[in-house]
Amino acid sequence: MDQTEQGRTLLLSQAASSGRRLWWWIGAAALLILIAVVTWRMTRTDTSAVAADAPKSGRAFDSADRPVSVAALPATIVPKFDITLGALGTVTARNTVSVHARVDGQLVRVAFREGQLVHAGDLLAQIDPRPFQVVLDNAQGTLERDKAQLANAIIDLDRYKGLIADDSIPKQTYDSQLALVQQDKGLVSADQAQVDSAKLQLSFTQVTAPVSGRVGLRLVDQGNMVHSSDANGLVVITEVQPIDVIFPIPQDRLPAVRRRLAGGARLLVDAYESDNRTLLGTGTLLTTDNQIDTTTGTVRLKAEFANRDTALFPNQFVNVRLHLDQVDNALTIPSAAVQRGAPGAFVYFVKDDKTVQIRTLTLGPTEGERVQVIDGLAANDKVVIDGVDKLRDGAAVVLIDPSARAAQGDATRAPGQHRNGKSAGNPGGN
């Protein structure tokens, strides 16, 4: 191929490439025009819809003008409003005794059932008594022999008294007999002590309960040799009737408790299960500890429970509620209505025109789901308890039934999700 044909081929190739680039730019421009047209039509449609929905006054619709659906409850007067202190307590046995054998020997009988309630003096175990009975018999024989010798010495002493009066025997003989009588009396006293010791050792072969309470698991089986030096002992007894509960309270509440105790008040203490609903027992406050724990800023209190149904178990964790005081005719509102912010504690008060107003409050103690109002509200004043997150001062509201609000929340909640927003499978929310 000569140079002319090569030049012609190169020119044709360049022309084809330029044509392809031109068609590419034309297609891109057409696509951009199509996108612009679609966007313009959509924008025009939204603008028309907004204009159609706008009020006749000519201003745009404001979602803040819509009344907010809220649930409200009135402030009520409680005739007897209890002031309580809540804490986490530990059940503590009044006495915990590890029962040990006091003599060495073979365990021939176990007389208790594991977990049984026993009384002080009840038989728990029997150690083989035969070796100790032999020692007792030997000591009693020695005692009887020495008693006979003492009796004979006393008779001789009486005989010598008559002879010495007639000057028939030397005085030394009388003095020797008197010393022999005293010696025999000493032997009899020592023998009696040996008998008493043998009886005591024999009594130790019967292991009895030193206190009343519940026995634990058996630590030694029948047939084993037991010793007074054994570390674990035979069984552990815990006194459960009565039983104590120890719980801490903040140090700033201690003066009120001490004032009540100093005045002779009988402060009741309730113990609940971990659900804080099941009452396990009611007791009375005994005393406070003699010092404050500086690491926690709390002081420990002890309460006594009769525990007749044995519902309280040693080392059990319980929720404690100490009834500290009582307020007569207290004005209360639900705790859910109280909000906190720059003005302090406040609520949204529902006025007669169905608008809300911020009311700052002076609050008293809280008990359960209600709190005492000292100043800021009157009886039957309605306060918002649900829907406060969308409110502002002066906002219009629509009142709904609180139970209906709760049912609506349950209906819109995801399956398996609790009211607090946490899933049923993860109550801790972690």
C-alpha positions in Angstrom: 0.0 0.0 0.0 1.4 3.4 -1.0 1.4 6.5 1.1 -1.7 8.0 -0.6 -3.9 5.0 0.4 -2.6 5.1 3.9 -3.5 8.7 4.3 -7.0 8.1 3.0 -7.5 5.2 5.5 -6.3 7.4 8.4 -8.7 10.2 7.4 -11.7 7.8 7.2 -10.8 6.4 10.7 -10.6 9.9 12.3 -13.9 10.8 10.7 -15.7 7.7 12.1 -14.3 8.4 15.6 -15.4 12.0 15.5 -18.9 10.8 14.5 -19.2 8.5 17.5 -18.1 11.2 19.9 -20.8 13.5 18.5 -23.6 11.0 18.9 -22.4 10.3 22.5 -22.6 14.0 23.4 -26.1 14.3 21.8 -27.3 11.3 23.9 -25.9 12.8 27.1 -27.6 16.2 26.4 -31.0 14.5 25.7 -30.8 12.6 29.0 -30.0 15.8 31.0 -33.0 17.5 29.3 -35.3 14.6 30.3 -34.1 14.7 33.9 -34.7 18.5 34.1 -38.2 18.2 32.7 -39.2 15.4 35.2 -37.8 17.4 38.1 -39.6 20.5 37.1 -42.9 18.7 36.8 -42.5 17.0 40.2 -41.6 20.3 41.9 -44.6 22.0 40.3 -46.9 19.2 41.6 -45.7 19.5 45.2 -46.0 23.3 45.1 -49.6 23.0 43.8 -50.5 20.5 46.6 -49.1 22.8 49.3 -50.9 25.7 47.8 -54.1 23.7 47.8 -53.7 22.6 51.4 -52.8 26.1 52.7 -55.4 27.9 54.8 -57.6 30.5 53.0 -55.8 33.2 54.9 -52.9 32.8 52.6 -50.3 31.6 55.2 -48.6 28.2 54.9 -49.9 25.4 57.1 -48.0 25.1 60.4 -47.9 21.7 62.1 -47.3 23.4 65.5 -50.9 24.7 65.2 -52.4 21.2 65.5 -53.6 20.2 69.0 -51.4 17.7 70.7 -53.0 14.5 72.0 -52.0 14.1 75.6 -53.1 12.0 78.6 -53.8 13.9 81.8 -54.8 13.1 85.4 -56.0 15.3 88.3 -54.1 16.0 91.5 -55.7 14.1 94.3 -55.7 14.2 98.1 -54.5 11.0 99.8 -55.8 10.7 103.4 -52.7 8.7 104.5 -49.6 9.2 102.4 -46.7 7.0 103.6 -43.2 8.3 103.4 -40.9 5.3 102.8 -37.2 4.6 102.2 -36.3 1.9 99.7 -33.1 -0.2 99.7 -31.6 -3.5 98.8 -31.2 -5.7 102.0 -29.6 -8.9 102.9 -31.3 -11.5 105.1 -29.1 -12.5 108.0 -29.6 -15.3 110.5 -29.7 -14.3 114.1 -27.3 -17.1 115.0 -25.2 -19.4 112.8 -23.7 -22.3 114.7 -21.3 -25.0 113.4 -22.0 -28.1 115.5 -18.8 -30.0 116.4 -18.2 -33.2 118.4 -16.8 -32.5 121.8 -15.3 -36.0 122.2 -13.5 -38.4 119.9 -15.3 -41.5 118.7 -17.3 -43.3 116.1 -20.5 -41.7 114.8 -23.1 -44.4 115.3 -26.3 -42.4 114.6 -27.4 -39.3 112.8 -30.7 -38.2 114.3 -31.7 -35.3 112.0 -32.9 -34.8 108.5 -31.2 -32.3 106.3 -33.1 -29.0 106.2 -35.1 -29.9 109.3 -36.2 -27.3 111.9 -34.8 -28.3 115.3 -35.1 -26.8 118.8 -32.4 -26.2 121.3 -31.6 -29.5 123.1 -32.8 -31.8 120.3 -30.6 -34.8 119.6 -28.6 -34.4 116.4 -26.1 -37.3 116.5 -24.8 -40.1 118.7 -21.2 -41.0 119.2 -20.3 -44.5 120.5 -20.7 -44.2 124.3 -19.2 -47.5 125.4 -15.6 -46.4 125.9 -16.8 -43.4 128.0 -19.2 -45.7 130.0 -16.2 -47.9 130.9 -14.3 -44.9 132.2 -17.3 -43.8 134.2 -17.7 -47.3 135.8 -14.0 -47.4 136.7 -14.2 -43.9 138.4 -17.3 -44.9 140.3 -15.6 -48.1 141.6 -12.6 -46.1 142.8 -15.0 -43.7 144.5 -16.8 -46.4 146.3 -13.5 -48.0 147.5 -12.2 -44.7 148.9 -15.6 -43.9 150.5 -15.3 -47.3 152.4 -11.8 -46.5 153.5 -12.9 -43.1 154.7 -15.8 -44.6 156.7 -13.4 -47.0 158.4 -11.0 -44.3 159.2 -13.8 -42.2 160.8 -14.8 -45.1 163.0 -11.3 -45.6 164.2 -11.0 -41.9 164.9 -14.1 -42.1 167.1 -12.7 -45.1 168.9 -9.4 -43.2 169.5 -11.3 -40.2 170.9 -12.6 -42.4 173.8 -9.2 -44.0 174.4 -7.4 -40.7 174.4 -9.8 -39.4 177.0 -8.8 -42.3 179.3 -5.2 -41.7 178.4 -5.0 -45.2 177.1 -3.2 -44.4 173.9 -0.6 -41.9 173.0 -1.8 -38.6 171.5 0.4 -39.2 168.4 -1.8 -42.2 167.5 -4.9 -40.0 167.6 -3.3 -37.3 165.5 -2.2 -39.8 162.9 -5.7 -41.2 162.7 -7.1 -37.7 162.3 -4.7 -37.0 159.4 -5.7 -40.3 157.8 -9.4 -39.3 157.9 -8.6 -36.0 156.2 -6.5 -37.8 153.6 -9.3 -40.2 152.8 -11.8 -37.3 152.4 -9.5 -35.7 149.8 -9.3 -39.0 147.9 -13.1 -39.2 147.9 -13.4 -35.7 146.6 -10.9 -36.4 143.8 -12.8 -39.6 143.0 -16.1 -37.7 142.8 -14.5 -35.2 140.4 -13.4 -38.1 138.2 -16.9 -39.5 138.2 -18.3 -36.1 137.3 -15.8 -35.7 134.5 -16.6 -39.2 133.1 -20.3 -38.4 133.2 -19.7 -35.2 131.4 -17.6 -36.9 128.7 -20.3 -39.6 128.4 -23.0 -36.9 127.9 -20.9 -35.4 125.1 -21.5 -38.6 123.1 -25.0 -37.2 122.5 -24.6 -34.2 120.2 -27.6 -31.9 120.8 -28.7 -28.6 119.1 -27.2 -25.6 120.9 -29.8 -23.2 119.3 -33.1 -23.5 117.5 -33.1 -23.2 113.8 -32.7 -25.0 110.5 -30.0 -27.6 110.0 -28.1 -27.6 106.8 -26.6 -30.4 104.8 -24.9 -33.3 106.7 -21.1 -32.9 106.7 -20.2 -36.3 108.2 -21.8 -39.7 107.5 -22.7 -42.3 110.0 -19.9 -44.7 110.7 -17.0 -42.2 110.4 -14.7 -41.3 113.2 -15.2 -37.8 114.5 -12.9 -35.7 116.6 -13.3 -32.5 118.5 -10.5 -30.9 116.4 -12.4 -31.5 113.1 -12.5 -28.3 111.1 -15.9 -28.7 109.4 -18.0 -30.2 112.3 -21.1 -32.3 111.9 -23.7 -29.8 110.6 -24.4 -26.0 110.6 -27.6 -24.6 112.2 -29.0 -21.2 111.3 -31.6 -19.5 113.4 -34.4 -18.4 111.1 -37.2 -17.6 113.6 -36.8 -14.7 114.2 -34.5 -13.5 111.4 -32.8 -10.1 110.7 -32.5 -8.0 107.5 -29.6 -5.6 107.1 -30.0 -2.7 104.6 -28.3 0.6 103.9 -29.9 4.1 103.7 -28.3 7.4 102.6 -26.6 9.3 105.4 -28.8 12.4 104.9 -31.8 10.3 105.9 -30.2 9.1 109.1 -31.2 12.0 111.3 -34.9 11.5 110.5 -34.6 7.8 111.3 -32.8 8.5 114.6 -35.4 11.1 115.6 -38.2 8.6 115.1 -36.3 5.9 117.1 -35.5 8.3 119.9 -39.2 9.2 120.1 -40.1 5.6 120.7 -41.7 5.1 117.3 -42.1 1.5 116.1 -41.0 1.7 112.5 -42.3 -1.0 110.2 -40.1 -2.6 107.5 -41.5 -4.5 104.5 -39.4 -7.1 102.7 -40.3 -7.9 99.0 -39.0 -10.3 96.5 -36.9 -9.1 93.5 -40.0 -8.2 91.6 -40.7 -5.6 94.3 -44.4 -6.8 94.4 -44.4 -10.1 96.4 -44.4 -9.3 100.1 -42.3 -11.7 102.1 -42.8 -10.3 105.5 -43.2 -7.3 107.7 -40.8 -6.6 110.6 -39.7 -3.7 112.9 -36.6 -1.6 112.8 -34.2 -2.6 115.6 -31.3 -0.2 115.4 -28.8 1.6 113.3 -25.1 0.9 112.9 -22.6 3.0 114.9 -20.8 4.5 111.9 -21.3 5.6 108.3 -19.5 3.8 105.5 -17.3 6.5 104.0 -16.9 4.7 100.7 -20.7 4.7 99.9 -22.0 7.5 102.2 -24.6 5.1 103.7 -25.3 3.7 107.1 -26.6 0.2 107.8 -29.9 -0.5 109.6 -31.1 -3.8 111.1 -34.7 -4.9 111.2 -36.2 -8.0 112.9 -38.8 -10.3 111.2 -40.7 -13.1 113.0 -40.5 -15.2 109.8 -43.1 -17.6 111.0 -43.7 -19.0 107.5 -39.9 -19.1 106.8 -40.3 -17.0 103.7 -37.1 -15.2 104.4 -33.9 -17.3 103.9 -30.4 -16.5 105.2 -28.2 -14.5 102.8 -31.2 -13.8 100.5 -31.4 -10.4 98.8 -34.7 -8.6 99.3 -36.1 -5.2 98.4 -36.7 -3.3 101.7 -39.2 -0.6 102.3 -38.9 1.3 105.6 -42.0 3.2 106.6 -40.5 6.4 107.9 -43.4 8.7 108.4 -47.0 9.5 107.3 -48.5 12.7 105.9 -52.3 13.2 106.4 -54.3 14.6 103.5 -51.4 15.0 101.2 -51.9 16.5 97.7 -50.3 14.1 95.2 -49.8 13.7 91.5 -48.3 11.0 89.3 -44.5 11.0 89.3 -44.7 10.8 85.4 -46.1 14.3 85.3 -43.1 16.0 86.9 -40.6 17.5 84.5 -37.3 19.1 85.4 -35.6 21.9 83.6 -34.3 25.5 84.1 -37.2 26.6 86.3 -36.8 23.5 88.4 -39.5 20.9 88.9 -42.6 21.8 86.8 -45.7 20.2 85.2 -47.9 21.1 82.2 -51.2 22.2 83.8 -54.3 21.8 81.5 -56.4 24.9 81.6 -60.2 25.1 80.9 -59.6 26.3 77.3 -57.7 23.1 76.5 -54.3 24.7 76.5 -51.4 23.9 78.8 -49.5 26.2 81.1 -46.1 25.5 82.8 -46.5 25.4 86.6 -43.4 25.2 88.8 -43.9 23.1 91.9 -42.6 22.6 95.4 -42.4 18.9 95.9 -42.4 16.6 98.9 -41.5 13.0 99.2 -42.1 10.4 96.5 -43.9 7.1 97.3 -44.2 4.6 94.5 -45.7 6.3 91.4 -46.9 9.4 93.2 -45.2 12.4 94.6 -46.5 15.0 97.1 -47.1 18.5 96.0 -46.5 21.1 98.7 -47.1 24.2 96.5 -48.1 25.0 92.9 -51.3 23.0 92.4 -54.7 22.5 93.9 -56.9 19.5 94.2 -58.4 18.3 90.9 -56.0 20.3 88.8 -55.2 18.3 85.7 -51.6 17.7 84.8 -50.2 16.0 81.6 -48.7 12.6 82.2 -48.1 11.4 78.6 -47.2 13.4 75.5 -45.1 16.1 77.2 -42.3 15.7 74.6 -44.4 17.7 72.1 -45.7 20.4 74.4 -44.8 24.0 74.9 -46.3 26.7 77.1 -49.7 27.7 75.7 -50.0 24.8 73.3 -53.5 23.4 72.5 -54.1 19.9 73.5 -56.7 17.1 73.0 -57.3 15.0 76.1 -57.4 11.3 75.7 -58.0 8.5 78.2 -54.7 7.3 79.7 -55.6 3.7 79.3 -56.4 4.3 75.6 -53.0 5.9 75.2 -51.3 2.9 76.7 -53.3 0.6 74.5 -52.3 2.7 71.4 -48.7 2.5 72.4 -48.9 -1.3 72.8 -50.5 -1.6 69.4 -47.9 0.4 67.6 -45.0 -1.3 69.5 -42.9 -3.8 67.6 -43.6 -7.5 68.5 -41.5 -8.6 71.4 -40.7 -5.0 72.5 -41.6 -3.7 76.0 -43.2 -0.4 76.8 -39.8 1.1 77.7 -38.6 0.5 74.2 -36.3 -2.5 75.1 -36.7 -5.9 73.4 -38.2 -8.7 75.4 -35.1 -10.8 74.9 -32.8 -8.1 76.3 -34.3 -6.5 79.3 -31.1 -4.8 80.3 -30.9 -2.9 77.0 -27.2 -3.7 76.6 
